[in-house]
C-alpha cells in the first residue's frame, strides 16, 4: 500500500500562487493509494476562493474522501455552505468507518484533531489516521501527541499514522509515539528527510505499527505547498 502525507497549505505554494491542481498532480504522480492531507479548506474564506478543496481533489483524482473539520464557521450568508478547515484522507482503496477526534488545546488556539479511516487492502482492513499538531506551543503539542498515542494504541490490526507533527525527531512529542509505533523514515529513508524547507526540519511523518513493513520512503519534489510531501511504500502483514 502506497501512502502519501502532505500539508498542502490550502493549495498555496512558496511562490504565493493558489493552485490546487499542483496538489492533485503530486498525488497523481506519486500513485498514492491513500493520500493524507492537512490544511485543507472547504468553503472557508477568500484565501482559497471559498472552494471546497477536499471535494475538488476527490473528484479530480477519482478517490473516496473522508474529512475532519477541526475549524467550523457559520455560513457567511443564508444559503451559503459552512466554512471549514481541517484534514482529509483520499483513498483509491475501499474506504469505510471514519471519524474525527478533537485533541486537547488551550482556549483561543486553533483546534486540532485526529482523523481516522479504515481502508481495505487486499481484503485486509487497515487503520489510517492523520493529524496536524499545534505549531507554536510545545507543551500543548506534547499533550496532543499523548492524546494521539492513547487513541491509536488500542486500535487492532495494521495501523498507519501520518501527518504534520510540527516536531523534529527525538523530541518528547515524537517519543510519545515511537514508543509503540515505528517511524517509516528511520526504517527506509535516506538522508535528512526534510519536509519543511523553510527551516530545514523533518516534521512530517508516516508511522506504522510493528507488523507493517516499509519498502521505501521518499520526499518527492513539489512546488504546491510550503511543505514537501512524504511518500511511503508499505508491506502489510499477510
N, C-alpha and C positions, 0 to 999 in steps of 0.2 A: 504494500500500500504506500503510495507516494503522498506525503503530507507537506503542505506549504503553510507557513505562518508569515503574516505581513501586516505591519502597521501602515495603513495606506494614507494616513494624514488627510482624510477626506478627499483624496484624489489630487492633492496639490503637491507638485514636485518641488525640488530645490530651486528651480527656475521661476517659481511663483505661479506657474500656469496650472489651472484646474483642468484636468483631462482624465476622466475615468477610463477612457479607452486604453491608456497606458497601463493601468492596473489590470484590466482584463487581459491584456497581452502578456503580462508577467505570468498570470495564472495559466493562460493557454499555452505559452511557450514551455512552461515548466511541466505541462501534462500532469498536473496535480489531480489526484483522486479526491482529495479533501483539501479545501483552502480555508484557513482560519484567519480572519481579518479583524483588525482593531481600528478604532477611529472611523467608523462608518456612519454616515448621516442618512436619515430618512426624513425628507421634507423639513430639514432643520432650520435653515437660515440662508441669507444671501451668499454666505461663504461657499456653499455648494449648490447655488442656484435653486434651492428648495427641492432638489432632486431626491428621488427615492434611490439612493445609491445601491443599497443591498438588493432591491428588486431588479434594478437595471443590470447589475452584474450577473445575477442568477439567470435572467432572461438571455443576456448576450452570450453567456457561456453554456447555456442549456444544463444548469446544475440546480439541484434542490437547495433550499435555503432554510436555515434557522437563524433567528435574530434575537439578540439580547439588548433591550433598550434600557440602558443604565441611567440615561437622562431623558426625561419625557415632559414636553411642554404642551400646554393647551394650544389649540389652533390659533393662528393669528387673526382669523376672522371666521364667522359662521360658515360651515360648509367646507372649510379647508381641513386637510389632514393634520394630525398632531405632529409636532416636531420632535424627532427622536435622534439619539446619538448613542452608539454603543459598539457591540461586537457582532460579527456574523460568521457563520460556518456554511460554506458552499460544498456540495458533495455530488460527485458522479455516481457514487455507490448508493444503494437504497438507504434512506435516512428515516429513522423513527425515534420516538421518545426524546424530546428535547425540553430543556428547562434552563432558567437563568436564576442564579442565587446571588443576591446582593452581598457585598463584602463590607466589613466594618470600616467606618470612616468618620472623621470629625465633621461636625456641622459646618456647612459653608464650603466644604471641599467637594470636588467632583465625585459623584457616586460611582463606585466600581462594582463589577460583577464577574461571575464565573458562568459562562455559557457552556452547556453540555449537550451532546447528542449521542445517539447510538447509530453507528453505521454498520452495514452488513457486508463483510468482505469474504468472498468465497464461502458464504453460508455461515460465517462466524461473526457474532456481534462484537464490536469494538467500541469502547467508550472514548470519545474525542471531546476535549474540552479546550476552551481558550479564555484568556483573561488579559487585562491591561491594568497593572497596578499603579498606585499613586507615584507621581514623579517628583514631588517637592518635599515630601516628609518621610524620612527613613523609618521613623518609629511607626507611623501609620502603615507604611508599606510592609513592614515586618508583621504587623497584626493581620494584614490582608493575606500575606503569604502563609501564615499559620492557619488562617481560616480556610484557604485553598487546600492546604495539606489535610485538614480534617475532612473536608468534603470529598477529596479524591481518595484518601487512604482506604476507605471502606468499600470502594467500588470493585465488583468482581470482574474477573476476566482481563483481557488485554486493555490497557489504558494508555492514551496518548494525551499529554497536557502540553499546550502551546501558548505562546503569547509574548507580549511586551511586558517584561517584569521590571523594567527600569532599575535593574540592579545587576552589577557585574559578578562574574564567577567568584565564589569564595565568600561573598557577603552573607550575613545572617539570613537574609531573605531567601537566598538560593540554597543555603544549607538546610533550611526548613523543608525543602522539597527533595533534595538529593539524599536525604536520609532513607528514603524508600523508593525514589524514582531515579532513573539514570538520565544524565544529560547526553543527548544524542551527539552533540559536538565532541564531547570527550570520548565517545565511542568510535567515531569515524570521521571527524572533521580534521582538516589540515590547515595549520596557520592560526591566525588570531581570531578568525570568525567574526570580524567587526560587522555589526548590523546598524550602527548609528554613526555614520561617517563624521558628523559634525564634531564629535568628541573622541572618536576612535574607540568607542565602547562596544562590547558584546552584551546586549541587554535583551535580545530576543532569543527565545529558546524553544526547542522541542524536547520534552521529557517523556520517557516511556517507563512502563512497568518492566520489571526484570525479565518477564517472559517474552518481550518484544525485542527482536534483533534490529540492528541498524546497519544497513549495507553501505550507505553513503549519506553524507550531509554536506551541502554547499550553500554559499551565499551568492546567488546569481546577480549580475549587474542589473541596475534599474535606474531610471530617472523619473519614476512615477510618484515617489514619496521622499520624505526626508529620512526614512528608514530604508534598509535593504531587506529583501525577502530572505527567508531561510527555507531550504527545500531538503526534505529527508526521505530516503527510501527505506522503508521498514519491512522487516520479516516477521510475520505474525506466526504464533505457535500453531502447529498442525493439529 
